Amino acid sequence: MTASSVAARDVMSAPVFAVSPGDTVAHARNLMVRHKISRVLVMDAGKLTGILTKKDIGYHLQQQGAAWRRRPPDQIPVSEYATPVPVVVAPETLLRTIAGIFLTKNIGGVPVVDHGAVTGIVTKTDLMKSALATGITGTVRDVMEDAVTVNRWHSLAHVITLMKERDKKLVVTNNDGTVAGIITETSLAFHDENRRRSGGIYNEEPVRRHENAGFDGGSGSPANVPVTAGDVMTSPVITVAPASPLPYAAGLMQSEQVNNLVVVEDNTLAGIVRRDDIIKEVAK
């Protein structure tokens, strides 16, 4: 078998993890955490009716409104967040074709359906493990992008708005411009606001948070300081040099279980290389 003839059936993950439309978002999120996956299928009476991803969960944080109006995930049915009628492929669909689907449809996984039955799922992770990805040529400099940045004190609302507008991951910087962390859909989807408010940065740096977030120290308390980029970011980040070969970058993503590498040259932020940047090369 040549790399160009690799099909969905050759790389798909099976069995698939699924939930029912009436299951809670909390249940689906716990399933993702337990099995280290980014999406679950929504099945109703054996029929595929939708797909729920980390992005779906993370982006809905902005739509919950004031804290007193928010419903915790254990009260929200999957059907409210899931994307209906997901894109599917046949077992014989070539992997290069699937790479193109990922890019044009802006999705990260496609269920594999054979005569109406779901037999597996192909994700970007599956693609990155294939010979199509490990056999590409070039360097990180050839495909890397400018990084979209936010300061660690920017609000969560600003972070989500920017991620939606740009459809990009965000590199978080400190006040001096150095890299502090990165924010992805995973950062948002699995952010536990209650846990963070009961410890961590809220108890360790209350004065500094007030100063940087514009609080005057009056009625505000560490428990009332808005959630910021610094609270939801993943840190430390995995970095790579612009001259690194693309197969090395792809392998680093796999070994570190990340989808993005921050590109640093001479201790300065130079850009970001995303999994999609490598998939674009595969789709050519």
C-alpha positions as CSV (number, residue, x, y, z in Angstrom):
1,M,0.0,0.0,0.0
2,T,1.3,3.4,-1.0
3,A,0.8,6.5,1.2
4,S,-1.5,8.0,-1.5
5,S,-3.8,5.0,-1.4
6,V,-4.4,5.1,2.4
7,A,-8.2,5.2,3.0
8,A,-10.5,5.8,6.0
9,R,-10.7,2.1,6.9
10,D,-6.9,1.9,7.3
11,V,-6.6,4.7,9.9
12,M,-10.0,5.1,11.6
13,S,-10.5,4.7,15.3
14,A,-13.0,2.1,16.5
15,P,-15.2,1.6,18.3
16,V,-16.5,5.1,18.6
17,F,-17.7,6.8,21.8
18,A,-21.3,8.0,21.7
19,V,-23.9,9.7,23.8
20,S,-27.6,10.2,23.5
21,P,-29.3,13.5,22.8
22,G,-30.7,13.6,26.3
23,D,-27.4,12.9,28.1
24,T,-25.8,15.9,29.8
25,V,-22.9,18.0,28.5
26,A,-21.1,17.1,31.8
27,H,-21.4,13.4,30.9
28,A,-20.1,14.0,27.4
29,R,-17.2,16.1,28.7
30,N,-16.3,13.5,31.3
31,L,-16.3,10.9,28.5
32,M,-13.8,13.1,26.5
33,V,-11.6,13.5,29.6
34,R,-11.6,9.8,30.5
35,H,-10.8,8.6,27.0
36,K,-8.6,11.6,25.9
37,I,-10.8,12.4,22.9
38,S,-12.0,15.6,21.4
39,R,-15.5,14.6,20.2
40,V,-18.3,12.2,20.8
41,L,-21.0,11.1,18.4
42,V,-24.7,11.7,19.2
43,M,-26.7,8.5,18.6
44,D,-30.5,8.2,18.9
45,A,-31.9,4.6,18.6
46,G,-28.8,3.5,16.7
47,K,-29.0,6.4,14.3
48,L,-26.3,9.1,14.0
49,T,-27.9,12.4,14.7
50,G,-25.0,14.7,15.6
51,I,-21.5,15.3,16.9
52,L,-20.4,17.2,20.0
53,T,-16.8,18.6,20.2
54,K,-14.7,20.4,22.7
55,K,-15.1,23.5,20.5
56,D,-18.9,23.3,20.8
57,I,-18.6,23.2,24.6
58,G,-15.9,25.9,24.9
59,Y,-17.6,28.4,22.7
60,H,-20.9,28.1,24.6
61,L,-19.2,29.5,27.7
62,Q,-19.7,33.0,26.3
63,Q,-23.4,32.5,25.8
64,Q,-24.2,31.6,29.4
65,G,-24.7,35.2,30.5
66,A,-24.5,36.4,34.1
67,A,-23.2,33.9,36.6
68,W,-26.5,33.6,38.4
69,R,-28.3,32.7,35.2
70,R,-25.9,29.9,34.2
71,R,-26.8,26.3,34.2
72,P,-24.1,23.9,35.1
73,P,-23.1,21.4,32.5
74,D,-24.9,18.6,34.4
75,Q,-28.2,20.3,33.6
76,I,-27.6,20.9,29.8
77,P,-28.6,18.2,27.3
78,V,-26.2,17.3,24.6
79,S,-28.8,18.2,22.0
80,E,-28.4,21.9,22.8
81,Y,-24.7,22.0,22.0
82,A,-24.2,19.3,19.4
83,T,-23.8,20.0,15.7
84,P,-26.6,18.1,13.8
85,V,-26.1,16.2,10.6
86,P,-22.3,15.7,10.7
87,V,-20.2,15.2,7.6
88,V,-19.5,11.5,7.1
89,V,-17.2,9.5,4.8
90,A,-17.2,5.9,3.5
91,P,-14.6,3.4,4.5
92,E,-12.9,3.6,1.1
93,T,-12.6,7.4,1.1
94,L,-8.9,8.3,0.6
95,L,-7.1,10.0,3.5
96,R,-5.9,12.8,1.2
97,T,-9.6,13.5,0.4
98,I,-10.4,13.5,4.1
99,A,-7.6,16.0,4.8
100,G,-9.3,18.3,2.3
101,I,-12.7,17.9,4.0
102,F,-11.1,18.8,7.4
103,L,-9.9,22.1,5.9
104,T,-12.8,23.1,3.7
105,K,-15.5,22.2,6.3
106,N,-13.4,23.4,9.3
107,I,-13.9,20.2,11.2
108,G,-11.6,17.8,13.1
109,G,-13.3,14.5,12.7
110,V,-15.6,12.5,10.3
111,P,-17.6,9.4,11.3
112,V,-17.0,6.5,8.9
113,V,-20.4,5.1,7.8
114,D,-20.8,1.8,5.9
115,H,-24.3,1.0,4.6
116,G,-25.9,3.2,7.2
117,A,-23.9,1.9,10.1
118,V,-21.2,3.8,11.9
119,T,-18.0,1.7,11.9
120,G,-15.4,4.2,13.1
121,I,-14.2,7.8,13.0
122,V,-11.2,9.5,11.4
123,T,-9.8,12.5,13.2
124,K,-6.9,14.8,12.6
125,T,-5.0,12.8,15.2
126,D,-5.4,9.7,13.0
127,L,-4.3,11.6,10.0
128,M,-1.2,12.9,11.7
129,K,-0.1,9.4,12.6
130,S,-0.3,8.3,8.9
131,A,2.5,8.1,6.4
132,L,1.0,11.0,4.5
133,A,1.9,13.3,7.5
134,T,5.2,11.8,8.5
135,G,6.5,11.8,4.9
136,I,6.0,15.5,4.1
137,T,9.0,17.7,3.4
138,G,9.9,21.3,4.3
139,T,10.5,23.2,7.5
140,V,8.3,24.9,10.1
141,R,9.2,28.3,8.6
142,D,7.5,27.2,5.3
143,V,4.1,26.8,6.9
144,M,4.0,28.7,10.2
145,E,1.6,31.6,10.7
146,D,1.7,34.8,12.6
147,A,0.5,34.2,16.2
148,V,-2.7,35.9,17.5
149,T,-1.9,37.1,21.0
150,V,-3.7,38.3,24.1
151,N,-2.3,39.6,27.3
152,R,-2.8,37.3,30.3
153,W,-5.1,39.8,31.9
154,H,-7.6,40.0,29.0
155,S,-11.1,38.8,30.0
156,L,-12.5,35.4,29.1
157,A,-15.2,37.1,27.0
158,H,-12.6,38.9,24.9
159,V,-10.7,35.6,24.5
160,I,-13.7,33.7,23.2
161,T,-14.8,36.6,20.9
162,L,-11.3,36.7,19.4
163,M,-11.1,33.0,18.9
164,K,-14.4,32.9,17.2
165,E,-13.6,35.9,14.9
166,R,-10.1,34.6,13.9
167,D,-10.8,30.9,14.3
168,K,-7.3,30.7,15.8
169,K,-5.6,29.5,18.9
170,L,-4.3,32.3,21.1
171,V,-0.8,32.8,22.4
172,V,-0.9,34.4,25.8
173,T,1.8,36.9,26.7
174,N,3.0,38.5,29.9
175,N,3.2,42.3,30.3
176,D,6.8,42.2,29.1
177,G,5.9,40.4,25.9
178,T,7.2,37.0,26.8
179,V,5.2,33.9,26.1
180,A,3.0,32.8,29.1
181,G,0.8,30.1,27.6
182,I,-1.6,29.1,24.9
183,I,-5.4,29.0,24.7
184,T,-7.1,26.3,22.6
185,E,-10.7,24.9,22.5
186,T,-9.5,22.3,25.1
187,S,-8.5,25.1,27.4
188,L,-12.0,26.5,27.2
189,A,-14.0,23.3,27.2
190,F,-12.4,21.9,30.3
191,H,-12.0,25.1,32.2
192,D,-13.6,24.6,35.6
193,E,-14.5,28.0,36.9
194,N,-15.6,26.9,40.4
195,R,-12.3,24.9,40.9
196,R,-10.2,27.9,39.9
197,R,-12.2,30.3,42.1
198,S,-11.6,28.1,45.1
199,G,-7.8,28.0,44.8
200,G,-4.8,28.6,42.5
201,I,-4.2,32.0,41.2
202,Y,-7.2,33.5,43.0
203,N,-5.6,32.8,46.4
204,E,-2.0,33.2,45.3
205,E,-2.1,36.6,43.6
206,P,-5.2,38.6,44.7
207,V,-3.4,41.9,45.0
208,R,-1.7,41.6,41.6
209,R,-4.9,40.5,40.0
210,H,-6.7,43.5,41.3
211,E,-4.0,45.9,40.1
212,N,-3.9,44.4,36.6
213,A,-7.6,43.8,36.1
214,G,-8.5,47.4,37.1
215,F,-9.9,46.7,40.6
216,D,-9.5,49.3,43.2
217,G,-9.5,46.9,46.2
218,G,-12.9,48.2,47.5
219,S,-15.9,45.9,47.3
220,G,-14.1,43.6,44.9
221,S,-12.5,40.5,46.3
222,P,-10.4,37.7,44.7
223,A,-13.6,35.7,44.4
224,N,-15.2,38.5,42.3
225,V,-12.3,39.1,39.9
226,P,-13.3,38.2,36.3
227,V,-11.8,35.1,34.7
228,T,-8.9,36.1,32.5
229,A,-6.8,34.6,29.8
230,G,-4.2,33.7,32.4
231,D,-6.7,31.5,34.2
232,V,-7.7,29.3,31.3
233,M,-4.4,29.1,29.4
234,T,-2.3,26.0,29.1
235,S,1.3,26.5,30.4
236,P,4.1,25.9,29.7
237,V,3.9,25.8,26.0
238,I,5.7,23.4,23.7
239,T,8.0,25.4,21.3
240,V,9.8,24.7,18.1
241,A,12.4,26.6,16.0
242,P,11.5,27.9,12.5
243,A,14.2,25.7,10.9
244,S,12.8,22.5,12.4
245,P,11.8,19.9,9.8
246,L,8.0,19.4,9.4
247,P,8.2,15.7,10.2
248,Y,9.9,16.6,13.5
249,A,7.1,19.1,14.3
250,A,4.4,16.5,13.5
251,G,6.2,14.0,15.7
252,L,6.5,16.5,18.5
253,M,2.8,17.2,18.3
254,Q,2.1,13.5,18.6
255,S,4.5,12.8,21.5
256,E,3.4,15.8,23.5
257,Q,-0.3,15.3,22.6
258,V,-0.7,18.9,21.4
259,N,-2.2,20.4,18.2
260,N,-0.1,23.6,18.1
261,L,3.5,24.5,18.6
262,V,4.7,28.0,19.5
263,V,7.5,29.0,17.2
264,V,10.4,30.8,19.0
265,E,13.6,32.2,17.5
266,D,16.3,33.8,19.6
267,N,13.9,33.7,22.6
268,T,11.4,35.8,20.7
269,L,7.9,34.8,19.6
270,A,8.1,34.2,15.8
271,G,4.7,32.6,15.1
272,I,2.7,29.4,15.6
273,V,2.5,26.2,13.6
274,R,-0.8,24.4,13.8
275,R,-1.8,20.9,13.0
276,D,-3.9,22.3,10.2
277,D,-0.8,23.8,8.7
278,I,0.6,20.4,8.3
279,I,-2.7,18.9,7.1
280,K,-2.7,21.5,4.3
281,E,0.5,20.0,3.1
282,V,-1.0,16.5,3.2
283,A,-4.1,17.7,1.3
284,K,-2.0,19.0,-1.6
